[in-house]
Amino acid sequence: LCLWVLWSRIPARQVIGGQDFDALLKANHLFGDHALIRRWLCDYAMMTRTPDGREYRRVEQCPPAVALELIRMLSRDQRLSV
């Protein structure tokens, strides 16, 4: 479920450079290993990347219902805390 939350924070239909993608991941987790998260997103077909790892794209798909609810809850909480 956590990967879906991160996926939802990645810009849709855009090419993201490797360094920018790493920065986005670092800014959105407290896990401590952005490379592992990046690998999981690609392994679970939530992201694609070029063979050299310079460009990433979010794979557009509908998250499972429970993930959508979590994304909505966290989004609402962020708006309330701003």
GISUL-V324381 format. One record per residue. N is the residue number from 0. SS is DSSP state (a for helix, b for strand, c for the rest). OMEGA is omega as a letter, one per 30 degrees, with the letter a starting at -180 (none if undefined). NEAR is the number of other ideal C-beta (glycine too) atoms within 8 Angstrom. Layout:
# GISUL-V324381
n: {N | N}
ss: {SS | SS}
omega: {OMEGA | OMEGA}
near: {NEAR | NEAR}
This chain:
# GISUL-V324381
n: {0 | 1 | 2 | 3 | 4 | 5 | 6 | 7 | 8 | 9 | 10 | 11 | 12 | 13 | 14 | 15 | 16 | 17 | 18 | 19 | 20 | 21 | 22 | 23 | 24 | 25 | 26 | 27 | 28 | 29 | 30 | 31 | 32 | 33 | 34 | 35 | 36 | 37 | 38 | 39 | 40 | 41 | 42 | 43 | 44 | 45 | 46 | 47 | 48 | 49 | 50 | 51 | 52 | 53 | 54 | 55 | 56 | 57 | 58 | 59 | 60 | 61 | 62 | 63 | 64 | 65 | 66 | 67 | 68 | 69 | 70 | 71 | 72 | 73 | 74 | 75 | 76 | 77 | 78 | 79 | 80 | 81}
ss: {c | a | a | a | a | a | a | a | c | c | c | c | c | c | c | b | b | a | a | a | a | a | a | a | a | a | a | c | c | c | c | c | c | a | a | a | a | a | a | a | a | a | a | c | c | c | b | b | b | c | c | c | c | c | b | b | b | b | c | c | c | c | c | c | a | a | a | a | a | a | a | a | a | a | a | a | a | a | a | a | a | c}
omega: {a | l | l | l | l | l | a | a | l | a | a | l | l | l | a | l | a | a | l | l | l | l | l | l | a | a | a | l | l | a | l | a | a | a | l | l | l | l | l | l | l | a | l | l | l | l | l | l | l | a | a | l | a | a | l | l | l | l | a | a | l | l | l | a | a | l | l | l | l | l | l | a | a | l | l | l | l | l | a | a | a | none}
near: {7 | 6 | 11 | 13 | 12 | 13 | 12 | 8 | 7 | 11 | 6 | 6 | 6 | 7 | 6 | 13 | 9 | 11 | 6 | 8 | 12 | 11 | 8 | 11 | 12 | 8 | 5 | 7 | 9 | 3 | 7 | 3 | 6 | 10 | 7 | 8 | 13 | 13 | 8 | 9 | 12 | 12 | 6 | 7 | 7 | 11 | 13 | 7 | 10 | 6 | 4 | 4 | 6 | 6 | 9 | 13 | 11 | 13 | 8 | 5 | 5 | 3 | 10 | 6 | 6 | 7 | 11 | 10 | 8 | 11 | 12 | 8 | 8 | 9 | 8 | 8 | 8 | 8 | 7 | 6 | 5 | 4}
